Amino acid sequence: MLRLIASLLAIEPRRLQHILIIGVPIIGGMLSQSLINLVDAAMVGRLGDAALAGVGVGSYASFIVVSTVMGLSSGVQALVARRHGANHSHSHIAEPVLAGLTLACLVGIPLTVLFYLLAPPLLPLFNDAPEVSDIAIPYFQWRTLAAVFIGMNFVFRGFWSGIGATKQHLKVLLLMHLSNVAISYVLIFGLPQLGFYGFGATGSGMGTAASMLLGTLAYGWLTFRRHRARFADCQRPTKASLLSVAQLALPNSTQQVLFALGTSVMFWIIGQIGTQEQAVGHILINLSLLLILPAVGLGIASTSLVGQALGRQDSDDAYRWGWEVVRVAVFIMALVGIPLWLMPQEILRLFTPEQHLIELGTWPLRISGIAIAMEVTAMVLTQALLGAGASRQVMRINLIMQWGVLLPLAYYVGPFAGAGLTGVWILQGVQRISLSLVYAVIWRTRHWASIHI
């Protein structure tokens, strides 16, 4: 089967196998945030439209906070992959990890305090209905309390992905997923037979925070205890190592923050169409974020493959890896898209029993199924360029396309022109396909090959 797929995609079997060895565990790991949000949506959806909309508002607001530390992953991964490819010593390869963990604390702690206190005035900006904000505020506060742990988890992911040992990362994330489902279920619905009746929708935020803490403890044990030889000679992070990670992480974190804010603005735009549209929009956005994870996960694999090739000073191999990962991602996402346009109502019914919400989401989900395979080039090559150190260029392009094109047009098409949720989803698909064309042109120029990190 592997040889057949390799032949179909015009990739050497050994190279396809190498892509999959690194990429498949990352794909499993990339289920993290989207799977957490979908689990919340599936459980909270049983509590009604207001609870689902409240958790949606809290999720997108917490995504903004989390995004401030997400760039640490790509910064650590790019440095580790480049040094690993150049056969540097264990201590030199591990140095960015200690710098990343330090930055996660320096950035995460003050942001946690700030956003926790700002929750009451901030959350009603997304939806001022009292029944929605009363749920969104405590949910957001609990999710915010886990920001430092999430930042550390991203640093650990960058390290294990950079050296190609992605199975370690997957093991921890499976633990986090299972614990999140179990803890959140109990905290949402309680154990009535034992006299505990749960916290409702707020319990899902509490369960998520607990699973993030558990993940950090597991990562720390796996990294520093089971593999302590890698860190035996490491000292406290120097100013130079902190600056190296920060310089790579800052553009990506800025992009991630503004992407998260843009996603929240999109959620607000959908809310201007109607509360029902906002409720189903929460499901659609999180389902889309989940379904594109194979492409994003393969893109993160390309970060390591491109970075390692450039560490060997082989830019031709780096260029080749980029296109080969794109072909694998297009193939996989074409398969993923088939159920979306064949059985959209059956998929939506997994997340809500409300038929009117299912009807609202049917055509947007079909549109996602048709467009998803054509969008993935941007997802892969974005990560490949991060592996080459082109984080500032990636930030500029993504921000222009999201804030300069998508969001203004979405507001005009949806609430203003009356095209509704379906019109917004068509526009979003066109924007993402256009972004793929832009990144394909950039990758072909090879200007990224001369970047030094």
C-alpha positions in Angstrom: 0.0 0.0 0.0 2.8 2.4 0.9 4.5 1.8 -2.5 1.2 2.3 -4.3 0.6 5.7 -2.6 4.2 6.7 -3.1 3.9 5.9 -6.8 0.6 7.8 -7.0 2.2 10.9 -5.4 5.5 10.6 -7.3 7.5 10.3 -4.0 10.2 7.7 -3.2 8.8 5.2 -0.8 11.6 5.8 1.8 10.9 9.5 1.7 7.2 9.0 2.1 7.9 6.7 5.0 10.1 9.3 6.6 7.4 11.9 6.2 4.8 9.6 7.8 7.1 8.5 10.7 7.5 12.1 11.7 4.1 13.4 10.6 1.6 10.8 11.8 2.4 11.2 15.5 2.3 15.0 15.1 -1.1 14.7 13.4 -2.3 12.7 16.4 -0.8 15.3 18.7 -2.3 18.2 16.8 -5.7 17.0 17.7 -5.1 18.6 21.1 -6.7 22.0 21.1 -9.4 21.3 18.5 -10.3 18.0 20.0 -10.6 19.6 23.4 -13.0 22.3 22.0 -15.0 19.6 20.1 -15.3 17.5 23.2 -16.5 20.6 25.1 -19.0 21.4 22.3 -20.4 17.8 22.2 -20.9 17.7 25.9 -22.1 21.3 26.5 -24.3 21.1 23.4 -26.7 19.0 25.5 -27.2 21.9 27.8 -28.8 24.2 25.2 -28.0 27.0 22.7 -27.0 29.5 25.3 -24.4 27.1 26.9 -23.0 26.2 23.5 -22.7 29.9 22.5 -21.1 30.7 25.9 -18.5 28.0 25.6 -17.9 29.1 22.0 -17.2 32.7 23.1 -15.0 31.6 26.0 -13.1 29.2 23.7 -12.2 31.8 21.1 -11.3 34.4 23.7 -9.0 31.8 25.4 -7.5 31.0 22.0 -6.2 34.6 21.9 -4.5 34.2 25.3 -3.0 30.8 24.3 -1.7 32.2 21.0 0.7 34.5 22.8 2.8 31.4 23.7 2.1 29.2 20.7 5.1 30.7 18.7 7.4 29.2 21.3 6.8 25.8 19.6 8.0 26.9 16.1 10.9 28.9 17.6 12.2 26.0 19.6 11.5 23.5 16.8 13.4 25.5 14.1 16.5 25.9 16.3 16.5 22.3 17.5 15.9 20.9 13.9 18.7 23.1 12.4 21.2 22.0 15.2 20.1 18.4 15.0 20.7 18.4 11.2 24.1 19.9 11.8 24.9 17.1 14.3 25.5 19.5 17.2 26.0 18.2 20.8 23.1 17.2 23.0 23.5 20.2 25.3 23.5 22.6 22.3 20.3 21.0 20.9 18.6 21.0 24.3 19.5 24.7 25.1 16.4 26.2 23.3 14.1 24.0 25.4 15.2 25.6 28.7 15.0 29.1 27.0 11.5 28.3 25.8 10.3 27.1 29.2 11.7 30.3 30.8 9.9 32.5 28.2 6.7 30.5 28.8 6.7 31.6 32.4 7.9 35.2 31.8 5.1 35.7 29.2 2.4 33.4 30.5 2.2 34.4 34.1 1.5 38.2 33.7 -0.9 37.5 30.8 -2.8 35.0 32.9 -3.3 37.6 35.7 -4.2 40.3 33.2 -6.8 38.4 31.2 -8.3 36.7 34.3 -9.1 40.2 35.6 -10.3 41.5 32.3 -12.8 38.7 31.7 -15.9 40.4 33.0 -15.6 43.5 30.7 -14.0 41.6 27.8 -16.3 38.6 27.2 -19.6 40.5 26.7 -18.0 42.2 23.7 -18.4 39.0 21.8 -22.0 38.4 22.8 -23.7 40.7 25.3 -26.7 38.4 26.0 -26.6 37.8 29.8 -27.3 34.1 29.5 -24.3 33.7 27.2 -21.8 35.9 29.1 -22.7 34.4 32.4 -21.3 31.1 31.1 -18.5 32.5 28.9 -16.8 34.5 31.7 -16.1 31.7 34.2 -15.3 29.2 31.4 -12.7 31.7 30.0 -11.2 32.3 33.4 -10.6 28.6 34.0 -9.1 28.2 30.5 -6.8 31.2 31.1 -5.4 29.7 34.3 -3.8 27.0 32.2 -1.9 29.5 29.8 1.5 28.9 31.4 1.1 25.1 31.2 0.0 25.3 27.6 3.1 27.4 26.8 5.4 24.8 28.3 3.6 22.0 26.4 4.2 23.9 23.2 7.9 24.1 24.0 8.2 20.4 24.7 6.3 19.7 21.4 8.8 21.9 19.5 11.8 19.9 21.0 10.4 16.4 20.3 9.3 17.4 16.8 12.7 19.1 16.1 14.6 15.9 16.7 12.0 13.8 15.0 10.9 11.8 18.1 7.3 12.7 17.7 5.9 9.5 19.3 6.9 10.8 22.7 4.8 13.9 22.1 1.8 11.8 21.0 1.9 9.6 24.2 1.5 12.7 26.4 -1.3 14.2 24.3 -3.3 10.9 24.4 -3.1 11.1 28.2 -4.2 14.7 28.1 -7.2 13.9 25.8 -8.4 11.0 27.8 -8.1 12.9 31.1 -9.8 15.9 29.6 -12.9 13.9 28.5 -13.2 12.1 31.9 -12.6 15.1 34.1 -14.7 17.5 32.1 -17.7 15.1 31.9 -17.7 14.7 35.7 -17.3 18.4 36.3 -20.1 19.3 33.8 -22.7 16.7 34.7 -21.5 15.6 38.1 -22.1 12.3 39.8 -25.7 12.6 41.0 -25.6 9.2 42.6 -22.9 10.5 44.9 -24.6 13.8 45.6 -22.4 15.9 43.3 -24.3 17.7 40.6 -21.5 19.4 38.6 -20.8 22.9 37.5 -22.5 22.9 34.1 -20.7 24.4 31.2 -18.1 26.0 33.5 -17.0 22.5 34.3 -15.6 22.0 30.8 -13.2 24.9 31.3 -12.1 23.5 34.7 -11.5 20.0 33.1 -9.5 21.5 30.3 -7.2 23.4 32.7 -6.7 20.3 34.8 -5.7 18.2 31.7 -3.2 20.9 30.6 -1.5 20.8 34.0 -1.4 17.0 33.9 0.2 17.2 30.4 2.9 19.5 31.6 3.8 17.2 34.5 4.0 14.2 32.1 6.1 16.2 29.6 8.5 17.3 32.3 9.0 13.7 33.6 9.4 12.3 30.1 11.9 15.0 29.1 14.0 15.6 32.2 13.8 12.2 33.9 13.5 9.5 31.3 15.8 11.4 28.9 18.0 13.3 31.3 21.1 12.4 29.4 20.1 14.9 26.7 20.0 17.7 29.4 22.9 16.5 31.7 25.3 19.3 30.6 22.8 22.1 30.1 23.1 25.2 32.2 20.5 27.9 32.9 19.5 29.6 29.6 21.7 32.5 28.5 20.6 35.8 27.3 21.7 34.8 23.8 19.6 31.6 23.8 16.6 33.5 25.2 16.9 36.1 22.4 17.3 33.4 19.7 14.1 31.7 20.7 12.3 35.0 21.2 13.3 36.4 17.8 11.9 33.3 16.0 8.8 33.0 18.3 7.7 36.6 18.4 6.6 37.0 14.8 4.8 33.6 14.9 3.2 34.4 18.3 2.1 37.8 16.9 0.6 36.1 13.9 -1.1 33.4 16.1 -2.5 36.1 18.4 -4.0 38.1 15.5 -5.2 34.9 13.9 -6.9 33.9 17.1 -8.3 37.4 17.4 -9.4 37.2 13.8 -11.2 33.9 14.5 -12.9 35.5 17.4 -13.9 38.5 15.2 -15.2 36.0 12.6 -17.3 34.4 15.4 -18.6 37.9 16.3 -19.5 38.6 12.7 -21.4 35.3 12.6 -23.1 36.4 15.8 -24.3 39.6 14.0 -26.2 37.3 11.6 -28.0 35.6 14.5 -27.5 33.7 17.8 -28.4 30.4 16.1 -25.8 31.0 13.4 -23.3 31.7 16.2 -24.1 28.5 18.0 -23.7 26.4 14.8 -20.7 28.5 13.8 -18.9 27.4 17.0 -19.4 23.8 15.9 -18.3 24.5 12.3 -15.2 26.4 13.2 -14.0 23.9 15.7 -14.8 21.0 13.3 -12.9 22.8 10.6 -9.9 23.3 12.9 -10.0 19.6 13.7 -10.2 18.4 10.2 -7.3 20.4 8.9 -5.0 19.1 11.5 -3.6 16.3 9.2 -2.3 19.1 6.9 -1.1 21.2 9.8 0.6 18.2 11.4 2.3 17.3 8.2 3.3 21.0 7.9 5.0 20.8 11.3 6.8 17.7 10.0 8.1 19.7 7.1 9.4 22.3 9.6 11.7 19.6 11.0 12.6 18.1 7.5 13.3 21.5 6.0 15.2 22.7 9.1 17.4 19.5 9.2 18.1 19.7 5.5 19.2 23.4 5.8 21.3 22.4 8.8 23.1 20.0 6.4 23.3 22.9 4.0 21.3 21.1 1.4 18.7 23.6 0.1 17.7 21.4 -2.8 16.6 18.7 -0.4 14.8 21.2 1.7 12.9 22.5 -1.4 12.0 18.9 -2.3 10.7 18.1 1.1 8.3 21.1 1.0 6.6 19.9 -2.2 6.5 16.3 -1.2 4.8 17.0 2.0 2.3 19.2 0.1 1.4 16.3 -2.1 0.9 14.0 0.8 -1.3 16.6 2.6 -3.5 17.2 -0.5 -4.1 13.4 -0.9 -5.1 13.0 2.8 -7.3 16.0 2.9 -9.1 15.0 -0.3 -10.1 11.8 1.5 -11.1 13.8 4.7 -13.3 16.0 2.6 -15.5 13.3 1.2 -17.7 12.7 4.2 -18.2 16.4 4.7 -20.1 16.9 1.5 -21.7 13.4 1.4 -23.1 13.3 4.9 -23.0 16.8 6.5 -26.2 16.4 8.6 -25.0 13.1 10.1 -21.7 14.7 11.2 -23.5 17.8 12.7 -25.9 15.6 14.6 -22.9 14.3 16.6 -22.6 17.8 18.2 -26.2 19.0 18.5 -29.6 17.4 18.4 -31.3 20.6 17.3 -32.6 20.2 13.7 -32.7 23.9 13.0 -28.9 24.2 13.8 -28.2 21.2 11.6 -30.0 22.7 8.7 -28.1 26.0 9.1 -24.7 24.2 9.1 -25.4 21.7 6.2 -24.2 23.8 3.3 -21.2 25.4 5.0 -20.0 22.0 6.0 -20.4 20.8 2.4 -18.4 23.8 1.2 -15.6 22.9 3.6 -15.6 19.4 2.2 -15.1 20.6 -1.3 -12.5 23.3 -0.6 -10.4 21.6 2.0 -8.0 19.8 -0.3 -7.3 23.0 -2.2 -6.4 24.9 1.0 -3.7 22.8 2.4 -0.7 24.1 0.4 -0.7 27.2 2.5 -0.9 25.2 5.7 2.1 23.0 4.8 4.3 25.7 3.2 3.6 28.1 6.1 5.2 25.6 8.5 8.0 24.8 6.0 8.9 28.5 5.8 9.0 28.6 9.6 11.5 25.8 9.5 13.6 27.9 7.2 13.4 30.9 9.6 11.0 33.0 7.5 8.6 33.7 10.4 8.3 37.5 9.7 7.4 37.0 6.0 4.7 34.4 7.1 3.3 36.8 9.6 3.0 39.6 7.1 1.2 37.5 4.5 -1.2 35.8 6.8 -2.2 39.1 8.5 -2.8 40.9 5.2 -5.0 38.0 3.9 -6.9 37.6 7.1 -7.4 41.2 8.4 -7.1 43.1 5.1 -9.2 40.7 3.0 -11.2 38.0 4.8 -12.7 39.8 7.8 -13.8 43.1 6.0 -15.4 41.0 3.2 -17.0 38.6 5.6 -18.7 41.4 7.5 -20.0 42.9 4.2 -21.1 39.5 2.8 -22.7 38.1 5.9 -24.5 40.6 8.2 -24.5 43.6 5.7 -25.3 42.0 2.3 -27.5 39.2 3.8 -25.7 36.2 2.3 -25.7 34.6 5.8 -23.5 31.8 7.1 -23.2 30.1 3.8 -22.0 33.2 2.0 -19.3 33.7 4.7 -18.2 30.1 4.3 -17.8 30.4 0.5 -15.7 33.6 1.0 -13.5 31.9 3.6 -12.8 29.0 1.2 -11.9 31.3 -1.7 -9.5 33.3 0.6 -7.7 30.2 1.8 -7.3 28.8 -1.7 -5.8 32.2 -2.8 -3.4 32.0 0.2 -2.2 28.6 -1.0 -1.4 30.1 -4.4 0.6 32.9 -2.8 2.7 30.4 -0.7 3.3 28.2 -3.7 4.9 31.1 -5.5 7.0 32.0 -2.5 8.3 28.5 -2.1 9.3 28.3 -5.7 11.5 31.5 -5.4 13.8 29.8 -2.8 14.6 33.1 -1.2 14.0 31.4 2.2 17.1 29.1 1.7 19.5 32.0 2.4 18.1 32.8 5.9 20.5 32.2 8.8 19.2 31.5 12.3 
